[in-house]
Amino acid sequence: MNNGMGGTYNSASFDSTVGIQAETVHNSNVYFVHPDASPQEKYKVGVRFLEDGIPSRARDMISDAIAHGYDNAEVRFYWVLAMLSARALHDLNSEDVQRLQKTAELVPNYAEGEWKEALSVAFDVLEMFSTADGETDQVLKRLLALSPRQRDAMFHHLDLVLTGGLKDSLWAGNREQAETDRFGNERVQRVWSYFEPDPIGPRALPPRPSTAAAAKAALPVPAGLFVISAALLWVLALVANPVAASVQISVALAAALAAAHFGRRWWYRERQIKAKSPQPQAAYAGDVASAEDGFTKRVRHSFDHYFSVRAPYGFTPNEWLGYTVHIRSALIAEIAFVYRESRISVDRVNWLIRYLAEDARDRHNNGTLFDRRHQGNALSVVMTKVLCTVALVALGITTLILLGIVASGSGSAQILLATLATAGVGWSGQVATSFWLEAWGEERRLAEESLEHQGRLAARQGAYQRWKSFLDSVRPSELEMENWLTCDKTLFVDEALRNYQLTWRDLITHTILVTPARPYKRGRVRGGPWRYSRYSFRLFLVTQDGVREVSAEFDFADAKRGDEQRSNYRFDALSSVQVTERSQIGYDLELVLTNGPARRIRVKDADTHQMAPDENAQEISEINLNSAGFIHTFRLLEGIAADGKGWIERINPNNLPHFRVVD
């Protein structure tokens, strides 16, 4: 089982996608909204979007619910959070400001209760940029009086609009909560499963096509000739010497029945032993598989890996690989054949390959690794061969005796007919026997292989259900993944503030850009943002003196991070900010400093080839950019590059809109 704790990483150039080690889109309906969904249902999905770190979709869903008549203090509270999540006040356009101001006017009209109080406090927080310290203390007191759910939601989603004083008052508690929750719910043991692809359903190689129909169609002619030839010989012998002929005919019939009984068992056993050898099975699995294309090579690599790590006791991995080379070849050909289709990654089949490796080990341990059903007991096999041979010899001798009886008691014409009849019996008997054995053997083989196929498929179905149930039970939810990421960001910011000996009061604003760090695995649910096994955090702290930048890479499973990189620059040192969008590669953010080379930051990789049929590529792209914090980061850096230190005046609280609630 891949536990996500290690692996071999590929190197890659900046513009390639080699650094993407694995990616999967989980077939989840967590964000599905039925076209006929009620406003209440749309609101609930909107809140889920917000909690899972997708505020842009939350705004759309909650606004739609309000537009269709579902409006109360709780709905408006989450709508305000969605409007301001990952956005500063200067990020709002005029329409957003007007809608927020209109909502502030509606607050007195809502029924009294905890949600009206929470909504009122939310607007008071927005007003704190221009309030006196005494009023700040009052707002802080009201904020702390809210329920933990409401207070934590406001602190998280209003992060960019909270004043420094308010954040300083709440930061210690927020940091402690992040330290407590960072590894909660068995994060280290479960994160790997989020990036594990949804397993594809079980398949098994179907029985080989039967040739019984063709053999049956060809059987009547030689069988008819055999009957006519044998009847003619017997009649001629009975005419020549009835008593002697009757005895020989009886012996011939008994010998023929014995030869048929023992001969077909012998023939079928030899045929199945040959058919069960790995080479014919691999050949049946498809000539295409033998070409060793990319998919087949990946299947072979996966088989070699899982057989190596699941060698039975007493075998080294290399010894086990050598011992099972023919079995693996047959299984590789089978899997490559039955799963050969477009857009199927071997990662989705690894559960089956792993099961087959375990099954081979278990069958070796109980002595059933090699199929010996058709080899039979040695004594029984020898007796079958001896009896069949004796019966065939007896049949041949009686046929010659019957020919002699005709020759001794008949004329030349009868002798000629008997000779021709004997030749006809020999030729047609051989041909008819061949077709009969083919038809009978194919019907028996098809019945046996159909039963085996059902058994293999049932066993694989059981393994599939066990693996899928296990994944479903351990895979983190979107909310858990988002909460863990939020904790990582909180503690990263806290460490940066302490390293620079800054408080929130010292900051004008801040932004954090969360991007993938190569090499990585990524996964998402339908309609959700990509989540990565490795992240790069880039924090920008804006003070009166300029910009402080801190960056580090994180392994998401255990939150371990690499060395930090820090840089400081004045407002006028940032000369330009550019964004490059390439559909086949992704988004790049380029920072150009006056005193150094341009710096390129990969914000996200391309994802158009991983779209579900019902997804919109542009919408998913916007979700990922918002999730990365790109929109706010770009606007902030773009403003600094354009205005220099004059940007500070542009975001002066006196120039910001007001959202006072009037009782």
C-alpha positions as CSV (number, residue, x, y, z in Angstrom):
1,M,0.0,0.0,0.0
2,N,1.3,3.4,-0.9
3,N,1.3,5.3,2.4
4,G,2.4,8.6,0.9
5,M,5.4,8.8,3.1
6,G,8.1,8.4,0.5
7,G,8.8,7.6,-3.1
8,T,11.2,8.3,-6.0
9,Y,10.9,11.8,-7.3
10,N,11.4,12.9,-10.9
11,S,13.3,16.0,-11.8
12,A,11.7,18.3,-14.2
13,S,12.1,21.6,-16.0
14,F,10.0,24.5,-14.9
15,D,7.7,24.4,-17.9
16,S,7.1,20.6,-17.9
17,T,4.6,18.6,-16.1
18,V,7.0,15.8,-15.2
19,G,7.0,17.0,-11.6
20,I,3.3,16.0,-11.3
21,Q,3.8,12.5,-9.9
22,A,0.2,11.6,-9.7
23,E,-3.2,13.3,-9.9
24,T,-6.7,12.2,-9.4
25,V,-10.2,13.7,-9.4
26,H,-12.4,12.0,-6.8
27,N,-15.9,11.1,-8.0
28,S,-17.6,12.9,-5.1
29,N,-21.0,14.6,-5.1
30,V,-20.1,16.8,-2.1
31,Y,-20.7,20.0,-4.2
32,F,-23.4,18.7,-6.4
33,V,-26.5,20.9,-6.5
34,H,-29.6,19.5,-8.2
35,P,-31.2,21.9,-10.7
36,D,-34.4,21.8,-8.7
37,A,-32.7,22.2,-5.4
38,S,-34.5,24.5,-2.8
39,P,-32.9,27.7,-1.7
40,Q,-32.2,26.1,1.7
41,E,-30.2,23.3,0.0
42,K,-28.2,25.8,-2.1
43,Y,-27.4,27.7,1.1
44,K,-26.1,24.6,2.8
45,V,-23.9,23.8,-0.2
46,G,-22.7,27.5,-0.2
47,V,-21.6,27.2,3.5
48,R,-19.8,24.0,2.6
49,F,-18.0,25.8,-0.2
50,L,-17.0,28.5,2.3
51,E,-15.8,26.1,5.0
52,D,-13.8,24.1,2.4
53,G,-11.9,27.2,1.2
54,I,-13.9,28.1,-2.0
55,P,-15.4,31.5,-1.2
56,S,-16.0,32.4,-4.8
57,R,-18.5,29.6,-5.2
58,A,-19.9,30.2,-1.8
59,R,-20.8,33.8,-2.8
60,D,-22.6,32.5,-5.8
61,M,-24.6,29.8,-4.0
62,I,-25.6,31.9,-1.0
63,S,-26.5,34.8,-3.2
64,D,-28.7,32.5,-5.3
65,A,-30.4,31.3,-2.1
66,I,-31.1,34.9,-1.0
67,A,-32.4,35.8,-4.4
68,H,-34.9,33.0,-4.2
69,G,-36.3,34.1,-0.8
70,Y,-34.1,32.3,1.7
71,D,-33.0,35.3,3.8
72,N,-32.3,35.5,7.5
73,A,-29.5,36.7,9.9
74,E,-27.6,33.4,9.7
75,V,-27.7,33.3,5.8
76,R,-26.5,37.0,5.7
77,F,-23.8,36.3,8.2
78,Y,-22.2,33.6,6.0
79,W,-22.8,35.7,2.9
80,V,-20.8,38.5,4.5
81,L,-18.0,36.1,5.3
82,A,-18.1,34.7,1.7
83,M,-17.9,38.2,0.3
84,L,-14.8,39.1,2.4
85,S,-13.0,35.8,2.6
86,A,-9.5,36.0,1.1
87,R,-10.3,39.6,0.1
88,A,-9.3,43.0,1.6
89,L,-11.6,46.0,1.5
90,H,-9.7,47.5,-1.4
91,D,-10.3,44.3,-3.4
92,L,-14.0,45.0,-3.5
93,N,-15.6,46.5,-6.5
94,S,-18.3,49.2,-6.3
95,E,-21.1,46.6,-6.7
96,D,-19.7,44.5,-3.8
97,V,-19.5,47.6,-1.6
98,Q,-23.1,48.6,-2.3
99,R,-24.4,45.1,-1.6
100,L,-22.6,45.0,1.7
101,Q,-23.8,48.5,2.7
102,K,-27.4,47.4,1.8
103,T,-27.0,44.3,4.0
104,A,-25.8,46.5,6.9
105,E,-29.0,48.5,6.6
106,L,-31.0,45.3,6.8
107,V,-29.5,44.1,10.0
108,P,-32.1,45.8,12.3
109,N,-34.9,44.0,10.5
110,Y,-33.8,40.5,11.3
111,A,-35.1,38.6,14.3
112,E,-33.1,38.9,17.5
113,G,-30.8,36.1,18.3
114,E,-27.2,34.9,18.1
115,W,-27.0,35.1,14.4
116,K,-28.2,38.7,14.3
117,E,-25.6,39.5,16.9
118,A,-22.9,37.8,14.9
119,L,-23.9,39.6,11.8
120,S,-23.8,43.0,13.6
121,V,-20.4,42.2,15.1
122,A,-19.1,41.3,11.6
123,F,-20.1,44.8,10.3
124,D,-18.6,46.4,13.5
125,V,-15.3,44.7,12.6
126,L,-15.4,46.3,9.2
127,E,-15.9,49.7,10.8
128,M,-12.9,49.3,13.2
129,F,-10.5,50.9,10.7
130,S,-12.0,54.3,11.7
131,T,-13.1,53.7,15.3
132,A,-11.6,54.8,18.6
133,D,-9.8,52.5,20.9
134,G,-12.6,52.5,23.4
135,E,-15.0,51.3,20.7
136,T,-12.4,48.7,19.6
137,D,-12.5,47.2,23.1
138,Q,-16.3,47.0,22.9
139,V,-16.2,45.2,19.6
140,L,-13.5,42.8,20.9
141,K,-15.7,42.1,23.9
142,R,-18.7,41.4,21.7
143,L,-16.6,39.2,19.4
144,L,-15.3,37.1,22.2
145,A,-18.9,36.7,23.5
146,L,-19.9,34.9,20.2
147,S,-20.0,31.1,20.0
148,P,-16.7,29.5,19.1
149,R,-18.0,28.5,15.7
150,Q,-19.0,32.1,14.8
151,R,-15.9,33.6,16.3
152,D,-13.5,31.2,14.6
153,A,-15.3,31.6,11.2
154,M,-15.0,35.4,11.5
155,F,-11.3,35.3,12.4
156,H,-10.6,32.9,9.5
157,H,-12.6,34.5,6.8
158,L,-12.2,38.2,7.8
159,D,-8.5,37.8,8.1
160,L,-7.6,40.5,5.6
161,V,-10.1,43.1,7.1
162,L,-9.4,42.7,10.8
163,T,-7.4,45.5,12.3
164,G,-4.0,44.9,13.7
165,G,-5.1,45.7,17.2
166,L,-8.0,43.2,17.1
167,K,-5.8,40.5,15.6
168,D,-3.1,41.0,18.2
169,S,-5.7,40.5,20.9
170,L,-6.9,37.3,19.3
171,W,-3.7,35.9,17.8
172,A,-2.4,34.0,20.8
173,G,-5.6,32.0,21.1
174,N,-5.7,31.4,17.3
175,R,-2.1,30.2,17.3
176,E,-2.7,27.8,20.2
177,Q,-5.8,26.4,18.4
178,A,-3.7,25.9,15.2
179,E,-1.1,24.0,17.2
180,T,-3.8,21.8,18.7
181,D,-5.6,21.1,15.5
182,R,-2.6,20.8,13.1
183,F,-2.2,17.1,13.5
184,G,-5.7,16.3,14.6
185,N,-7.8,13.5,13.2
186,E,-4.8,11.4,12.5
187,R,-3.5,13.7,9.8
188,V,-0.1,12.0,9.3
189,Q,-1.7,8.5,8.9
190,R,-4.5,9.7,6.6
191,V,-3.3,12.4,4.2
192,W,-1.8,9.9,1.7
193,S,-5.2,8.5,1.0
194,Y,-6.5,11.8,-0.4
195,F,-4.0,11.5,-3.2
196,E,-4.8,7.9,-3.9
197,P,-6.9,7.6,-7.1
198,D,-10.3,6.1,-7.0
199,P,-9.9,2.4,-7.9
200,I,-11.4,1.3,-11.1
201,G,-13.8,-1.6,-10.9
202,P,-12.6,-5.3,-11.1
203,R,-12.2,-7.1,-14.4
204,A,-11.0,-10.5,-15.3
205,L,-10.0,-12.1,-18.5
206,P,-13.1,-13.8,-20.0
207,P,-13.1,-17.4,-21.3
208,R,-11.5,-17.8,-24.6
209,P,-14.0,-17.9,-27.5
210,S,-15.3,-21.5,-28.1
211,T,-14.7,-23.3,-31.4
212,A,-17.3,-26.0,-30.5
213,A,-19.9,-24.7,-33.0
214,A,-17.4,-24.9,-35.9
215,A,-16.4,-28.4,-34.9
216,K,-20.0,-29.5,-34.6
217,A,-20.8,-28.1,-38.0
218,A,-17.9,-30.1,-39.6
219,L,-18.6,-33.3,-37.7
220,P,-21.7,-34.8,-39.6
221,V,-19.8,-35.6,-42.9
222,P,-16.9,-37.6,-41.5
223,A,-19.1,-39.2,-38.9
224,G,-21.6,-40.3,-41.5
225,L,-18.8,-41.7,-43.7
226,F,-17.5,-43.5,-40.7
227,V,-20.9,-45.1,-39.9
228,I,-21.4,-46.1,-43.5
229,S,-17.9,-47.6,-43.8
230,A,-18.1,-49.5,-40.5
231,A,-21.6,-50.8,-41.3
232,L,-20.5,-52.0,-44.8
233,L,-17.5,-53.8,-43.3
234,W,-19.6,-55.4,-40.6
235,V,-22.3,-56.5,-43.1
236,L,-19.7,-58.1,-45.3
237,A,-18.1,-59.9,-42.4
238,L,-21.5,-61.1,-41.1
239,V,-22.3,-62.5,-44.5
240,A,-18.9,-64.3,-44.8
241,N,-18.9,-65.8,-41.2
242,P,-21.8,-64.7,-38.9
243,V,-20.5,-66.3,-35.7
244,A,-16.9,-65.1,-35.9
245,A,-18.0,-61.7,-37.2
246,S,-20.4,-61.2,-34.3
247,V,-17.7,-61.9,-31.7
248,Q,-15.3,-59.5,-33.4
249,I,-17.9,-56.8,-33.8
250,S,-18.8,-57.0,-30.1
251,V,-15.1,-56.7,-29.2
252,A,-14.7,-53.8,-31.6
253,L,-17.7,-52.0,-30.1
254,A,-16.4,-52.5,-26.5
255,A,-12.9,-51.3,-27.6
256,A,-14.3,-48.2,-29.3
257,L,-16.3,-47.2,-26.2
258,A,-13.3,-47.8,-24.0
259,A,-11.1,-45.8,-26.3
260,A,-13.6,-43.0,-26.4
261,H,-14.0,-42.9,-22.7
262,F,-10.3,-43.0,-21.7
263,G,-9.1,-41.2,-24.8
264,R,-11.0,-38.0,-24.4
265,R,-9.8,-37.8,-20.7
266,W,-6.2,-38.2,-21.9
267,W,-6.7,-35.7,-24.8
268,Y,-8.4,-33.1,-22.7
269,R,-5.8,-33.3,-19.9
270,E,-2.9,-32.8,-22.4
271,R,-4.7,-30.0,-24.1
272,Q,-5.5,-28.1,-20.9
273,I,-2.0,-28.5,-19.5
274,K,-0.7,-26.8,-22.7
275,A,-3.4,-24.2,-22.6
276,K,-2.7,-23.3,-18.9
277,S,0.9,-22.6,-19.6
278,P,1.7,-18.9,-19.4
279,Q,2.7,-18.4,-23.0
280,P,-0.7,-19.2,-24.6
281,Q,-2.5,-17.2,-21.9
282,A,-0.3,-14.2,-22.6
283,A,-0.8,-14.6,-26.3
284,Y,-4.6,-14.7,-25.8
285,A,-4.5,-11.6,-23.7
286,G,-3.7,-9.7,-26.9
287,D,-1.0,-9.2,-29.4
288,V,-1.3,-5.5,-28.5
289,A,0.0,-6.1,-25.0
290,S,3.1,-7.9,-26.3
291,A,4.1,-4.7,-27.9
292,E,5.2,-3.3,-24.5
293,D,3.7,0.1,-25.0
294,G,3.7,2.7,-22.2
295,F,0.7,1.3,-20.3
296,T,2.0,-2.3,-20.4
297,K,5.4,-1.1,-19.2
298,R,3.8,0.7,-16.3
299,V,1.7,-2.4,-15.5
300,R,4.9,-4.6,-15.6
301,H,6.7,-2.2,-13.3
302,S,3.9,-2.2,-10.8
303,F,3.7,-6.1,-10.9
304,D,7.5,-6.3,-10.3
305,H,7.2,-3.8,-7.4
306,Y,4.3,-5.5,-5.6
307,F,5.7,-9.1,-6.2
308,S,9.0,-7.9,-4.8
309,V,7.6,-6.4,-1.6
310,R,5.2,-9.4,-1.1
311,A,7.7,-12.3,-1.4
312,P,6.8,-15.3,0.8
313,Y,9.0,-16.4,3.6
314,G,12.1,-18.0,2.4
315,F,12.4,-16.1,-0.8
316,T,14.4,-12.9,-1.5
317,P,12.6,-10.4,-3.8
318,N,14.8,-11.4,-6.7
319,E,14.3,-15.1,-6.1
320,W,10.6,-14.7,-6.0
321,L,10.6,-12.6,-9.2
322,G,12.5,-15.3,-10.9
323,Y,10.3,-18.1,-9.5
324,T,7.1,-16.4,-10.7
325,V,8.3,-15.0,-14.0
326,H,5.7,-17.0,-16.1
327,I,2.8,-16.3,-13.7
328,R,3.6,-12.6,-13.7
329,S,3.9,-12.5,-17.5
330,A,0.4,-14.0,-17.8
331,L,-1.0,-11.6,-15.3
332,I,0.7,-8.6,-16.9
333,A,-0.8,-9.5,-20.2
334,E,-4.2,-10.0,-18.7
335,I,-4.3,-6.7,-16.9
336,A,-2.8,-4.8,-19.8
337,F,-5.5,-6.3,-22.0
338,V,-8.7,-6.0,-19.9
339,Y,-7.8,-2.4,-18.8
340,R,-6.5,-1.1,-22.1
341,E,-8.6,2.0,-22.7
342,S,-8.0,5.7,-22.9
343,R,-7.5,7.9,-19.8
344,I,-6.9,4.9,-17.5
345,S,-3.9,5.3,-15.3
346,V,-2.1,2.3,-13.8
347,D,-2.5,4.0,-10.4
348,R,-6.2,3.1,-10.6
349,V,-5.4,-0.6,-11.2
350,N,-2.7,-0.9,-8.5
351,W,-5.2,-2.2,-6.0
352,L,-5.8,-5.2,-8.2
353,I,-2.1,-5.7,-9.0
354,R,-1.4,-5.6,-5.2
355,Y,-4.2,-8.1,-4.6
356,L,-2.8,-10.5,-7.3
357,A,0.7,-10.3,-5.7
358,E,-0.8,-11.1,-2.3
359,D,-2.9,-13.9,-3.8
360,A,0.2,-15.4,-5.5
361,R,2.1,-15.4,-2.2
362,D,-0.8,-17.0,-0.3
363,R,-1.3,-19.7,-3.0
364,H,2.4,-20.5,-2.8
365,N,2.1,-20.8,1.0
366,N,-0.8,-23.3,0.7
367,G,0.7,-25.2,-2.2
368,T,-1.7,-24.1,-5.0
369,L,0.4,-21.5,-6.8
370,F,0.5,-23.7,-9.9
371,D,-2.7,-25.1,-11.3
372,R,-2.3,-28.9,-11.3
373,R,-5.9,-29.9,-11.6
374,H,-5.5,-31.4,-15.0
375,Q,-2.2,-33.1,-14.2
376,G,-4.1,-35.6,-11.9
377,N,-2.9,-38.5,-9.8
378,A,0.2,-40.1,-11.4
379,L,-1.2,-43.6,-11.2
380,S,-4.6,-42.6,-12.6
381,V,-2.9,-40.8,-15.5
382,V,-0.8,-43.9,-16.3
383,M,-3.9,-46.2,-16.1
384,T,-5.8,-43.8,-18.4
385,K,-3.1,-43.9,-21.0
386,V,-2.6,-47.7,-20.8
387,L,-6.3,-48.5,-21.1
388,C,-6.8,-46.1,-23.9
389,T,-3.8,-47.6,-25.8
390,V,-5.0,-51.1,-25.2
391,A,-8.5,-50.2,-26.4
392,L,-7.1,-48.6,-29.6
393,V,-4.9,-51.6,-30.3
394,A,-7.8,-53.9,-29.7
395,L,-10.0,-51.8,-32.1
396,G,-7.3,-52.0,-34.8
397,I,-6.8,-55.7,-34.4
398,T,-10.6,-56.5,-34.6
399,T,-10.9,-54.3,-37.7
400,L,-8.1,-56.3,-39.4
401,I,-9.7,-59.6,-38.2
402,L,-13.0,-58.5,-39.7
403,L,-11.2,-57.7,-43.0
404,G,-9.7,-61.2,-42.8
405,I,-13.1,-62.8,-42.3
406,V,-14.4,-61.1,-45.4
407,A,-11.3,-62.1,-47.4
408,S,-11.5,-65.8,-46.4
409,G,-15.2,-66.3,-47.2
410,S,-16.0,-64.0,-50.1
411,G,-15.2,-63.2,-53.7
412,S,-12.8,-60.6,-55.0
413,A,-15.6,-58.0,-55.3
414,Q,-16.5,-58.3,-51.6
415,I,-12.8,-58.2,-50.7
416,L,-12.4,-54.9,-52.6
417,L,-15.4,-53.4,-50.9
418,A,-14.2,-54.6,-47.5
419,T,-10.7,-53.0,-48.1
420,L,-12.3,-49.7,-49.1
421,A,-14.6,-49.9,-46.1
422,T,-11.6,-50.5,-43.8
423,A,-9.8,-47.5,-45.3
424,G,-12.9,-45.4,-44.9
425,V,-13.3,-46.4,-41.3
426,G,-9.7,-45.5,-40.6
427,W,-9.7,-42.1,-42.3
428,S,-13.2,-40.9,-41.4
429,G,-12.8,-42.3,-37.8
430,Q,-9.7,-40.2,-37.3
431,V,-11.3,-37.0,-38.7
432,A,-14.6,-37.5,-37.0
433,T,-12.9,-38.2,-33.7
434,S,-10.9,-35.0,-34.0
435,F,-14.0,-32.9,-34.6
436,W,-15.9,-34.7,-31.8
437,L,-13.1,-34.2,-29.3
438,E,-12.8,-30.5,-30.3
439,A,-16.6,-30.0,-29.8
440,W,-16.8,-31.9,-26.6
441,G,-13.5,-30.4,-25.2
442,E,-14.5,-26.9,-26.0
443,E,-17.9,-27.2,-24.3
444,R,-16.2,-28.6,-21.2
445,R,-13.4,-26.0,-21.3
446,L,-15.9,-23.1,-21.7
447,A,-18.0,-24.4,-18.8
448,E,-14.8,-24.7,-16.6
449,E,-13.4,-21.4,-17.6
450,S,-16.7,-19.6,-17.2
451,L,-16.8,-21.0,-13.6
452,E,-13.2,-20.0,-13.0
453,H,-13.9,-16.5,-14.5
454,Q,-16.9,-16.0,-12.1
455,G,-14.7,-17.1,-9.2
456,R,-11.8,-14.8,-10.1
457,L,-14.2,-11.9,-10.7
458,A,-16.0,-12.5,-7.4
459,A,-12.6,-12.7,-5.5
460,R,-11.5,-9.5,-7.2
461,Q,-14.8,-7.8,-6.5
462,G,-14.3,-8.6,-2.8
463,A,-10.8,-7.2,-2.9
464,Y,-12.1,-4.1,-4.7
465,Q,-14.8,-3.5,-2.1
466,R,-12.4,-3.9,0.8
467,W,-9.9,-1.5,-0.7
468,K,-12.6,1.1,-1.7
469,S,-14.3,0.8,1.7
470,F,-10.9,1.3,3.4
471,L,-10.1,4.4,1.3
472,D,-13.6,5.9,1.9
473,S,-13.1,5.4,5.7
474,V,-9.6,7.0,5.9
475,R,-9.7,9.6,3.2
476,P,-9.9,13.1,4.7
477,S,-12.8,15.3,3.9
478,E,-12.4,18.6,2.1
479,L,-13.1,20.4,5.4
480,E,-10.3,18.4,7.2
481,M,-7.8,19.1,4.3
482,E,-8.7,22.8,4.4
483,N,-8.4,23.1,8.2
484,W,-5.0,21.4,8.2
485,L,-3.8,23.7,5.5
486,T,-5.1,26.7,7.5
487,C,-3.3,25.6,10.6
488,D,0.0,25.3,8.6
489,K,-0.5,28.8,7.2
490,T,-1.3,30.2,10.6
491,L,1.8,28.8,12.2
492,F,4.0,29.8,9.3
493,V,2.7,33.4,9.6
494,D,3.2,33.3,13.4
495,E,6.8,32.2,13.0
496,A,7.5,34.9,10.4
497,L,6.1,37.6,12.7
498,R,8.2,36.4,15.6
499,N,11.4,36.2,13.5
500,Y,10.9,39.8,12.3
501,Q,9.7,40.8,15.8
502,L,6.5,42.3,14.3
503,T,3.0,42.5,15.7
504,W,-0.1,42.8,13.6
505,R,-0.2,46.5,14.5
506,D,3.1,46.9,12.7
507,L,1.6,45.6,9.4
508,I,-0.3,47.6,6.9
509,T,-1.5,44.4,5.3
510,H,-0.2,40.9,4.4
511,T,-0.9,38.2,1.9
512,I,0.1,34.5,1.5
513,L,0.5,32.8,-1.8
514,V,0.0,29.0,-1.6
515,T,1.4,27.1,-4.7
516,P,2.4,23.6,-5.5
517,A,6.0,22.5,-4.8
518,R,7.5,20.0,-7.2
519,P,7.6,17.1,-7.2
520,Y,4.1,16.6,-5.9
521,K,0.9,14.6,-6.1
522,R,-2.4,16.4,-6.4
523,G,-6.0,15.5,-5.9
524,R,-9.4,17.2,-5.8
525,V,-13.1,16.4,-5.7
526,R,-15.4,17.4,-8.5
527,G,-16.0,21.1,-8.4
528,G,-13.2,21.6,-5.8
529,P,-9.7,23.0,-5.9
530,W,-6.5,21.0,-6.3
531,R,-4.9,20.0,-3.1
532,Y,-1.2,19.0,-3.1
533,S,1.1,16.7,-1.3
534,R,3.8,19.4,-1.3
535,Y,3.2,23.1,-1.0
536,S,5.2,26.3,-1.3
537,F,4.1,29.1,1.1
538,R,5.2,32.6,0.1
539,L,4.3,35.3,2.7
540,F,4.4,39.0,2.0
541,L,4.3,41.3,5.0
542,V,3.8,44.9,4.1
543,T,5.0,47.6,6.7
544,Q,5.7,51.3,6.4
545,D,9.3,50.4,5.5
546,G,8.6,48.1,2.6
547,V,7.9,44.5,1.9
548,R,9.2,41.5,3.8
549,E,9.0,38.2,1.9
550,V,9.3,34.7,3.5
551,S,9.0,31.4,1.6
552,A,9.3,27.8,2.4
553,E,8.2,24.4,1.0
554,F,6.0,22.0,3.0
555,D,5.3,18.3,2.9
556,F,1.6,18.3,3.6
557,A,1.5,14.9,5.2
558,D,3.6,15.7,8.2
559,A,4.0,19.5,7.8
560,K,7.8,19.2,7.6
561,R,9.3,22.1,5.7
562,G,12.6,22.9,4.0
563,D,14.8,25.9,4.5
564,E,13.2,29.3,4.5
565,Q,14.1,32.0,2.0
566,R,13.8,35.6,3.1
567,S,14.1,38.9,1.2
568,N,13.3,42.5,1.9
569,Y,12.7,45.3,-0.5
570,R,11.5,48.9,-0.5
571,F,8.2,49.9,-2.2
572,D,10.0,51.4,-5.1
573,A,12.2,48.3,-5.7
574,L,9.2,46.3,-7.1
575,S,9.0,47.7,-10.6
576,S,6.4,45.4,-12.2
577,V,4.2,42.3,-11.7
578,Q,3.2,40.2,-14.6
579,V,1.0,37.1,-15.1
580,T,1.5,34.6,-17.8
581,E,-1.4,32.2,-18.6
582,R,-0.7,29.2,-20.8
583,S,-3.5,26.7,-21.2
584,Q,-1.2,23.7,-21.5
585,I,1.2,24.7,-18.7
586,G,-0.6,26.9,-16.2
587,Y,-0.3,30.3,-14.5
588,D,3.1,32.0,-13.8
589,L,3.5,35.1,-11.6
590,E,6.6,37.2,-12.5
591,L,8.0,39.7,-10.1
592,V,10.5,42.2,-11.5
593,L,12.8,44.1,-9.1
594,T,14.9,47.0,-9.9
595,N,18.0,45.5,-8.3
596,G,17.8,41.9,-9.3
597,P,16.6,39.4,-11.9
598,A,12.9,38.6,-12.6
599,R,11.5,36.0,-10.3
600,R,8.9,33.5,-11.7
601,I,6.5,31.8,-9.5
602,R,4.4,28.9,-10.8
603,V,1.0,29.6,-9.3
604,K,-0.7,26.5,-10.7
605,D,-0.2,23.8,-13.3
606,A,-2.6,23.2,-16.2
607,D,-5.7,21.1,-15.3
608,T,-7.8,21.1,-18.5
609,H,-7.0,17.4,-19.1
610,Q,-8.4,16.5,-15.7
611,M,-11.9,18.0,-16.2
612,A,-14.9,16.0,-15.4
613,P,-17.6,16.1,-18.1
614,D,-19.9,18.4,-16.1
615,E,-17.1,20.8,-15.1
616,N,-16.3,24.2,-16.6
617,A,-12.5,24.7,-17.1
618,Q,-12.7,28.4,-16.5
619,E,-14.6,28.0,-13.3
620,I,-12.2,25.4,-12.0
621,S,-9.3,27.6,-12.9
622,E,-10.8,30.5,-11.0
623,I,-11.4,28.3,-8.0
624,N,-7.8,27.2,-7.9
625,L,-6.5,30.7,-8.3
626,N,-8.7,31.9,-5.4
627,S,-7.7,28.9,-3.3
628,A,-4.0,29.8,-3.9
629,G,-4.6,33.4,-2.7
630,F,-3.5,34.5,-6.1
631,I,-6.2,37.2,-6.7
632,H,-5.4,39.2,-3.6
633,T,-1.6,38.7,-3.9
634,F,-1.6,39.9,-7.5
635,R,-3.7,43.0,-6.7
636,L,-1.5,43.8,-3.7
637,L,1.8,43.5,-5.5
638,E,0.4,45.1,-8.7
639,G,-0.7,48.1,-6.6
640,I,2.7,48.4,-4.9
641,A,4.5,48.1,-8.3
642,A,2.3,50.8,-9.8
643,D,2.2,53.4,-7.0
644,G,5.2,52.6,-4.8
645,K,4.8,54.0,-1.4
646,G,1.8,56.0,-2.6
647,W,-0.1,52.8,-2.5
648,I,-0.3,53.2,1.3
649,E,-2.2,56.4,0.9
650,R,-4.6,54.8,-1.6
651,I,-5.6,52.2,1.0
652,N,-5.8,54.7,3.9
653,P,-8.8,53.8,6.1
654,N,-10.2,57.3,5.4
655,N,-10.5,56.3,1.8
656,L,-12.3,53.0,2.5
657,P,-16.1,52.5,2.5
658,H,-18.1,52.4,5.8
659,F,-20.6,49.7,6.8
660,R,-22.1,51.0,10.0
661,V,-25.2,49.2,11.3
662,V,-27.8,51.7,12.4
663,D,-30.2,50.4,15.1
